[in-house]
Amino acid sequence: MNEQALKARLKHIGKEKGKSFNEVWKLLVLERFLARLSRSKYSDKFIFKGGLLLSYYLTIGRETIDIDLLARRLNAEKSNVELIMQEICVLNLDDGFRMQFINLDDLDHQHMNYPGFQIGIAVQFGVMSDKFFVDIGVGDVVDPVLLEWPSFNYKEKPLFEDPISLEVYPVETIFAEKLETLISRGAANSRMKDYHDLLLLCRESKLIDKVRLKDNIIETFQNRGTLFSLPVQFQPDELERMQLLWSGHLRV
């Protein structure tokens, strides 16, 4: 497929999904990385997580532009992770996409209390180019489930291949980790999307196995050394600030 044909198909897909060309292009770029990961010899070394995965289960109301993974059963030294990412990027799937490892930095997100890395990756299809990040966490204990990630369809046929098989976070683990973040960080957590996502998951309770959720919450809190304490309490000035942040989040 050449660049002109891909652009035409992405515009068609965007019209069907009610998304802009740039949104569809970005999602396709992330899909092509996931396809490479799933077909690499490291497919069992990473568990897919984060906002992009959550958007599979429900409508989260925001664009996701990066990929989140959890590393497991591998040497998590920087040099080794860099080599692995380079190898995944250069995997040829005959899809016309070229990916190149750019850099690896320590993951420095204020909302995260565990180590990890952020990898910058450049991608090109014809003269179209882009860049995205892969955030890799290290240290959490997760029992993943297998998911057939749906690849883009064009006129009821896969744009490139059949669904992509990935090991992913269960919904219950997503809930447990977000809850742990809210409790451990309290008023220091300014990420309203964590509250938003928990609210959506509570509303879509049919997605959640309550027994598994209980086990996941206990395991997550124990693994992160967090005391489970509800309700989450704020001082009056903290609550006022959080309400302002929430109002701002709703306007986005």
Buried (B, 14 or more C-beta within 10 A) or exposed (E): BEEEEBBEBBBEBBEEEEBBEEBBBBBBBBBBBBBBBBBBEBBEBBBBBBBBBBBEBBEBEEBBBBBBBBBBEBEBEEEEBBEBBBBBBEBEEEBBBBBEBEEBEEBEEEBEBEEBBBBBBBBBBBEBEBEBBBBBBBBBEBBBBEBEBEBBEBEEEEBBBEEBBBBBBBBBBBBBBBBBBBBBBBBEBBBBBBBBBBEBBEEEEEBBEEEBBEBBBEBBBEBBEBEEEEEBEBEEEEEEBBEEBEEEBEEE
